Amino acid sequence: MNTPKTKRNKTIELSAEEIFEFNKSLLHLSKFASIDQILDKTIHQDLFTVFEFLPDHFADLIVADPPYNLSKSFNSSGFKQRSLIEYQKWLELWIPKLKRLLKPDGSIYICGDWNSSAALHVVLDKHFIIRNRITWEREKGRGSKQNWKNSSEDIWFATNGMQFTFNVDTVKVKRKVLAPYTKDGGKPKDWENTDQGRFRVTHPSNLWTDLTVPFWSMPENTIHPTQKPEKLLAKLILASSNKGDIVFDPFLGSGTTSAVAKKLGRHFVGVESDEYYCCLAEKRLQLAENNRRIQGYTDGHFWERNTLAIQEANKQNQDI
């Protein structure tokens, strides 16, 4: 963590002094808490300890990125791969408890990969109404001589009831026009001419190919090994919540959900067992006070990956 960084390395890090200061902001629960007590807080505790202290039906949206069914180290803790049946049993320990925390018209998204997705489907189907499975392209990944390169992950979308929020107009994607059809003497048909080129605004699908996994030259990057892109969280939060709503993340990690919720005018509650990750989350919330930009989301639209590379680079330089 103390290795000198190059000028272009924007990875968010913490000094010992920052850890000491941010620790003062972390919440620890020992009894039942009201919404006001947990609102916009990072709870530094194990999820299974804190469940019983959280209020009923406080969350409008839950976004969970639990450990996948892989052996993985998460700083001070880790997760061991197990059989699919055993992983399903582990999911049953906490997914049903989320139902009590979610409002009757609330939505839930849970992340997974090919090795955990089947179990997620089974458990979610028991307790919620499954609406869709999003698959997103994770452009990083290791190749193999004996298998297909794993470069996709899933996000299961479910709701508590038949009524739920889905703001489709907030998550439309701006794509380059490859075949610029015209009408009425040359007028654009369902596309527009801009200074950046020809673009069409399209409805979002459940296949996402416009995301970039955070890396060292991106201002949102941290040392967390499974950090999700802010752009990914922005899609979920804009679609399934409104300004002023509460977004809950039971596996907060380095705080992407909380930071994006704050940038988009939502309230947040996050639970994370690792102290360093909790403090990273607090630092990202502090940074979000003065910089609400989300890479890949500009002028109310999501753009295809690398479409605005030059503009984004210029903005990043201005933010430094």
N, C-alpha and C positions, 0 to 999 in steps of 0.2 A: 504493500500500500504506500510505502514511502519512496519507491523508485522514482527518480526524477523524470518528469514528463517532457515530451517535445512540445513545441509551441502549438502544434495543431491538435495535440491530445487534449480533448475537452472533458475527459472522464471526471465525474463528480467524486471527490474524495473528502475525507474528514481528518482534521487534526485532532490531537488529544484534547485540546481546549474546546473544540466544537462538540466533541462527544460529551464532554462534561456539561456544557451548556444545554445542548439539545436534550440530554437526559432529564433535565428539569421539566421539560414539556410533556414527557411521556406519562401516560395514564396507567395506573394499576388498580384493578377492581378486586374488592374483597367482599362486596355485598351487592345486592340488586341496585342497578343504576338507572337513573331517569334519562330520557333523551337529551335533556339539556346538559347533563354531566358528561356524555360521551360525544356530543356533536363536535365535528371538526377536530377529533382527537386521534392520536396514534396510541393504541393500547399495547403495551409491551408485556404480553403474557402468552402462554400456550392456549390455543383455541379451545381445547377440551376443558381447560380450567375456567375460562371466562364465559362459556356459553350460558350458564345458569344465571349470570349477573346482567345479561343484556335484556333490554325491554322488549315487550311483545310488539310485533308488527310496526317496527320503526323504520324499516328500509323500503324505499320505493324501488330500488334496484340493487341486486347482489351480483358482484362479479368475483368469481373464485378461480384462482390459478393454483391448484393444489399440486403437490409432487406427483409427477407422472409415475407410471409403474416401471421405474428405472432405478438403478443404484446411483445415487447422486449426493454430493456433499454440498451443504448450504452453510458455509462458514462454521458456526458453532454446533450445527446439527446435521443430520443426514437422513436419507431414505433408502431402504433396501428393496430391491426388486423381489416380487413374490409371484405366486401363481395368479392367474386371472380371478379365480374364485376367492383367494385370500385378499386380493386388491379390492374386489367387490365388497367383501366384508368390512374392509377399512373404510370404504366410501359410506357404507351403511351406518357407521359410527357418527357421522357428522352431517351428511346431506339432509336426512329427515329433520334435523334440528333447525335447519335454515328456514323451514316452512313457518315456524313460529315467529321468526324475526321479520319475515317479508309481509308487506301489506297485501290485502286480498287482491288488489289489482296490480301487484308488483311483478317484476320480471327477474329472471336469474340466468346468468351465463356462466358456464363452467368449462374451463380449458382442458384439453387432453391431447393425446397423440394416438397413433394407430394401436399402440400396445395397451392403452387404457380406455379407449373410446367405447369399446363394446360394454365394459362394466359400467361406465358412466350412463350409457343409454338405458341399461336395465334398471339401475337405481333411480335415476331421474324419472323414469316412466312410472315408478311406483308412487311417487310423492308429488309430482308436478305434471303439468300439461306440456308435453314437448311440442315445440313449434317448428324447429328446424335444426340442422347441423351445418354450421359454417366451416368451410375448409379454407385455410389461408396458406399461401406459399411462403415458406421459410427459406429464403434464398441461400442461407448458409446450410451446411451439412457435409458430413463425411462420405466420401465415395467408398465403394466396396467392389471387390472382384467377384463376389459370390451373391450379391443381393442388389436390389434397387436402392439408389441413394434416397435417404429419408429427408425430404424437403417440404413436408406439409404438416400442419397441425390442425386440430379440430376445436371448435367452440360450440357447445351445445346450448341452444336457446330454449328456455321453457318459461311458463308463467304459472302463477298461483291460481288463476281463474280465467273465465272467459273474457273479462274486461281487462285491458292492459294498454299501456302507452306504446305507440310506435310512430315516431315522427319521420316518415319516409323522406320528406323534402329536405331534411337536415343532413342526410347521409348520401346524397346523390354524388356520383363520381364524374369528374370532368375528364373526358378522354380525347385524344387526338383523332381527328377525322381522316381516315385513310381513303375513303371513297366519298368525296364531297358532292353529293347529288344536289341538283338545283331544281327550281320550279318557277313558274311565272316569269320567264325571261331571264333566268340566271340568279334568282334570289336563293339564298341558302335554304335547304330543306332539313329542318331539325338540327342545325348546327350554326355556329357563329364565327365570324372572322375577328380575331383579336390581334393585339400587338405581338402575342406569343405564338400565333398560328391559328389554325382552324380546330375548333373544339366542339364536342357535343356533350351535353349533360345527360347522364343516363341513370336509370334506376339501379339501386344496389342489388347485387345477387348474393348467393351464399358461397360464392367462390371469389376469394380475394387474392389478387396478384399484385397489389400496389403497396405492399408493406416492406419496410426495411428493418431488419433486426438491428437494434442499437449496437454501435461499435465505437471505437476510441475517438473518432473525430466528430461525433455527434454530441451536442451539449446535454442531451438527456442520458447519456451512457453512465452506467455504474459498474461496480465489480460483481453485481449479482449474476449468477451463472445462467439464469433462465428469464432474464428481464424481457418483458413484452414492450413493443413499441408504443409510444404515446398515441400515435395515430390509430392504432388498433383500439385502445381504450376509448378514444374520442368517438369512434364509430358506435361502439356499444352504448356509451353514455348519452350521446346526442339522440340516438334512435329510441332508447327505452327509458328516458327520464326527461323531466322538464326543469327549467331553472328553479332553484330553491329546493329541489328534491334531495333526498338523502341516498347516497351510494355507499354500500357496505362491502368491504373486501376482507374476508376471513383469513386470507393468506397474503398479506400485504407486500411482503418482500421489501424491495427498495422504494416502494411508495408511488409507483406509476399511477395506480387508480386514484389515489388521493390528490396527487399533483394535477392530473388531468381534470378531475372533478372540480377542483378549485379554479382552474383556468377557464372552465366552461360555466361557472356560476352555480355549481351544485355544492351541497354540503357533503361531508364524507365522514366515515368511521372506518378505521383499519385495525386489524389485529395481526401482530407479528411477534414471534418468540425470540428473534435474534436482536440483540441490543444494537449492533452496528447497522443492521438494515433499518431498524427503527429510526436511528439518528440520520441515516441517509434520507429517509422519507421526510423527516422534519426539515432537513436542509433544502430538499426539492420544493417543499411547500414555501419555504422562505424565498427561494429563487423565483417561484411563481408569482410572488407579490408584484414584481416589477417586469416580469417577462411572461406573458400569457400565450406566446406563440407556440403552435404545435406543428412540427415539421411535416409537410405534406398536406396540410389543411390550411387553405388560404382563400380569403374572400367568400367564406361560407360554402366552399366546395372541397371535396377530397380530390386530389390530383393523382394521376398515375405515377408510379415510381420513376424518379429522375426527370419528370417533365419540367419541373421548375428548379433544376439543379443550380443553374447560374444565379437565379433570383434568391434561392435559399442560401447559397454561399454568401451572397452579398449581405443578406439580412443577418446571418450569423456573425459576420465581421463587424457589423454595426452594433451588435449586442455586446461585444467584448469590451 
